Amino acid sequence: MRQQSPVQWSFLLSSRPARALALAGLVTLGACSRHEAAAPAPRPVVALAVHADGQALQAASLPGEVQARYSTPLSFRVAGKIIERRVRLGDTVKNGEVVALLDPADAQKNAASSQAQLDAAQHNLAYAQQQLERDRAQAKENLIAPAQLEQTTNAYASALAQRDQAQQQAALAKNQLQYTTLVAGHAGVITAEQADTGQNVSAGQAVYNLAWSGDVDVLCDVPESALASFAVGQPASVALAALPGRKFSARVRELSPAADQQSRTWRARLTLINPGADVRLGMTADVTPAAPAAAPGGVFTLPVTALFHQGRQPAVWVVRAADNTLELRPVTVTRFYERTIVVSEGLKDGESVVLQGVHTVSAGEKVRPIAPLHPEDFAS
């Protein structure tokens, strides 16, 4: 603005209207100057400095039970009356060992009848073959009509088919007789008795339950909060109540692809590595999955209200200490709890994280961090 000389000011102020106009102009210029200098105040946000827990995340243990990898029922393939049981609950059996017998009388008679039918069919076949050979020789000499040779040939083919049928019936009857003897198909331990001597059983009805020897599994039901720690191939630690003070290594072998409709848990099977002879089937176990990889120095526990998403990637809002502006930081969430989350990657110790209103802020926004009025609401 151009400066006015004293003479000019005295001229302007010599009249009352001019003096009022000049004063009004000065007030307007001062107000405009103050309006341009005023800057918007930083937006207050609820934020706290986060600190690492200082140790790797400890996974919660789950109850389990020791079981054989394979467990199958032993049953007869034919119906009958049990006349003998040779093993009892807890007995160890070998592959091919006889464990029970049915009354074989009916099966023996059926086998004898089938063998008699086979003998008769073989005799008829031998006779039909001899007759066919004679008729062929006579047909060469034109001693019989061609129709008679055709009849003989047909009789031989029918006798051959009857012999084959009788052979199959005899073999089937022989198998039925063998099925009256129950044999263990694998080495293992009898874990259940489901039929007694003198009882009539149907074909396929379980008499014993056999737990195979070999690999030993631990079964447990995994809730949704711990599902990430039970991927196939993931290592785990197993403690047995019957063997206090000892830890066994295990590895997740199988995980159910769907949750149980009632319990909403996933059935996991873990294979024990070198279990030893003192590990018995049916023992109760505590299964602890291997702790997931943590950030250097530990992991960070945050309230669930701090969680945001950048696309499909979990993220949190971090207040940069240099200029108090917001930055959307992608993070790795290791575990979800009812009120908190565990972050293993993406944060540094001492950084301020927005705890509330994460959907109302934007990247680059200048803010003023304030502590929550009730810190206990954000406690883990």
Secondary structure as GFF3:
##gff-version 3
##sequence-region A 1 380
A	DSSP	alpha_helix	6	12	.	.	.	ID=ss1
A	DSSP	alpha_helix	16	37	.	.	.	ID=ss2
A	DSSP	beta_strand	43	49	.	.	.	ID=ss3
A	DSSP	beta_strand	62	68	.	.	.	ID=ss4
A	DSSP	beta_strand	71	75	.	.	.	ID=ss5
A	DSSP	beta_strand	80	85	.	.	.	ID=ss6
A	DSSP	beta_strand	92	93	.	.	.	ID=ss7
A	DSSP	beta_strand	98	102	.	.	.	ID=ss8
A	DSSP	alpha_helix	105	140	.	.	.	ID=ss9
A	DSSP	alpha_helix	146	178	.	.	.	ID=ss10
A	DSSP	beta_strand	181	183	.	.	.	ID=ss11
A	DSSP	beta_strand	188	193	.	.	.	ID=ss12
A	DSSP	beta_strand	200	201	.	.	.	ID=ss13
A	DSSP	beta_strand	206	212	.	.	.	ID=ss14
A	DSSP	beta_strand	216	222	.	.	.	ID=ss15
A	DSSP	three_ten_helix	224	229	.	.	.	ID=ss16
A	DSSP	beta_strand	235	240	.	.	.	ID=ss17
A	DSSP	beta_strand	247	255	.	.	.	ID=ss18
A	DSSP	beta_strand	266	272	.	.	.	ID=ss19
A	DSSP	beta_strand	284	289	.	.	.	ID=ss20
A	DSSP	beta_strand	300	303	.	.	.	ID=ss21
A	DSSP	three_ten_helix	304	306	.	.	.	ID=ss22
A	DSSP	beta_strand	308	310	.	.	.	ID=ss23
A	DSSP	beta_strand	313	319	.	.	.	ID=ss24
A	DSSP	beta_strand	326	330	.	.	.	ID=ss25
A	DSSP	beta_strand	332	336	.	.	.	ID=ss26
A	DSSP	beta_strand	340	345	.	.	.	ID=ss27
A	DSSP	beta_strand	352	354	.	.	.	ID=ss28
A	DSSP	beta_strand	367	370	.	.	.	ID=ss29
A	DSSP	three_ten_helix	375	378	.	.	.	ID=ss30
###
